[in-house]
């Protein structure tokens, strides 16, 4: 619903969330990143592993319940950065950790499929780049498993470890 600010009967807070997404996307564009790393538990999920998209392109729509099919994203991915991250996380993985990593390569390097969980944020980002006239950077997409760890605290701890590992690779 946050995509279509002109839709009738929007729940309270929807317009504010729409504006917040636009504001955050504008700030992202202004920061001129070399790479956008997108994590989402709402796309393709592996049971116990983080999936790293290894393809060079990804696209899809925000379709949900036969609505929002016109809201689409077409992204250029960075397979080199994805491969580097995969090897970095794989070599740093602790065998006793519930956190594992897998590379996801769609058949014959075709375009990876995106669903609403990836398209909603990237739609706003793409719109911000269009309005800025700046070329967008490539993306690196991580598909997050929903239940890493048996408690909420373990899930948060595991995600924090992942982000620490990503920062280490960038240094």
N, C-alpha and C positions, 0 to 999 in steps of 0.2 A: 504494500500500500504506500510505502514511503516514496516510491518511484513516481507515482502519478498524483501530483499535488492538486490537480483539477478534478479528481474523482469525487463524486458526491458521497456524502455519508461517511467521511473519514473519521476514524476514532480520535478521541482527544490525544494530543501530543504528536500526531502524525506530521503535521506541517512543521512543527519544531524539529522533529527528527530529520525531515527532508532538508531543512535549512542547515542543520548541523552537519549533515553529510556533504552538502555543497561547500560549507565553510572549511571543513577538514580537508576536502579534496583540493580546494584552492590553496590552502597552506602547504599541502603536499607538493603541488606543482611549483609553488614559490621556492620550496626547499631544493629544487633541481636534483632529485635523486638519480643515481646511475642505474639503480635497479629497484624495483618494487617487489617486496616479498609479501605474498598473500598467504595467510593460513586460514583454513576453514574446516570445521567438522561437518559441514552441510553439503558436501559434494560426494565424490567417490570416497568410500571408507574401507580401510583394511582393519581387521579386528584388533590387532595389537601393534600395528606399525604405522609410522608416519610414511606417507607416500609422497615422493618427490616427482613432479611431472618432468619428464626428460624430453618432451617434444619441443618443437620450435614454434608452434602456434597452438592457440586454444580459442574456442568460441562456443557461444551458447546464448540462451535467452533466460530471462527471469520468470519464465512460465511457472505458474502455481495455480492449480485448480482452474485451468483453462483461461487464466487472466495473465496480463503482463507479457504476452508473447512478443510484443513489439519493442520491448526493452532488451537490447542485445549488447554483447561485448565480443569484440574480436581482438585478441591479444597476441602480441609477439612475445614469446618466452625466450629465456636465455638458457639453452641446453648445456652450454659450457659451465655456467655458474651452477646449474642444477647438478651436473655430474660432479663438480668439485665439492659441493655441499654433501652429496650422497657419500662420496668417498671419505670426506672428513668425519661425518657423523657415524658412518659404518666403522671406521677404524677407531673411533673414540667410544664406541658403545661398550657398555659394561654387560657381560653375559648374564649377570644377575638382575639387571635393570629391566623393568617392564617396558622400557622405551626402545623400540627397534625402528629401523628405517628400510624402506624398499624403494627402488626406482620404478616409476610407472611410465611405460612407453606404449603408446597406443599404436596399433597395427601399422607397420610400414611407415612409421613417423607421420601418420596422418594427423589432422588437427585433433587435439584433445578436446573432449566434451566438457563444457561447463554447465552448471545448473544454477539455480537462483542464488545459492549461498556464495558463489564466486561472482556472479554477474551483478548482483545488487551493488556491492561496493565498487567494483570496477566500472560499472556504468557511470557512476558519479565522477570517478577519477577521469574517465575518458572525456566526459563532458567538460570538465575543468580544463583539460589539455586543449580541447577544441577552442574554448573561449580564450585561452592564453596565446594561441598560435604557436606554442612550443611543441616540439616533437616529444611524444611520450617515451619513457625508457622501456626496456623490456621487463618482463615479470618473471618471478620464480614462484611457483605455486606449491604449497605443501598441503596435502590432504591429511587432516588430523583424525586419529581414531577417537571415538567418543569416550571410551571408558578406560583410559590409561590410569591404572591405580584404582583401588577399591573405594577410596574416599575422595571427597572434593579436595582436601588438602594435598593428597598424593597427586591428583591431576594437576593442580597448580604448581606443585614442586617439580613435576616432570616437564611441564611447559617452560618453567623458568630455566631448567637445565638446558632445554632445547635452545632457548634464546641466547643463553650464555655460550653454548657451542657455536651458534651462528655468528655471534660477535667475535669469538676467537678466530674464526676463519677469515673474517674481514680485516683482522689486524695484521 
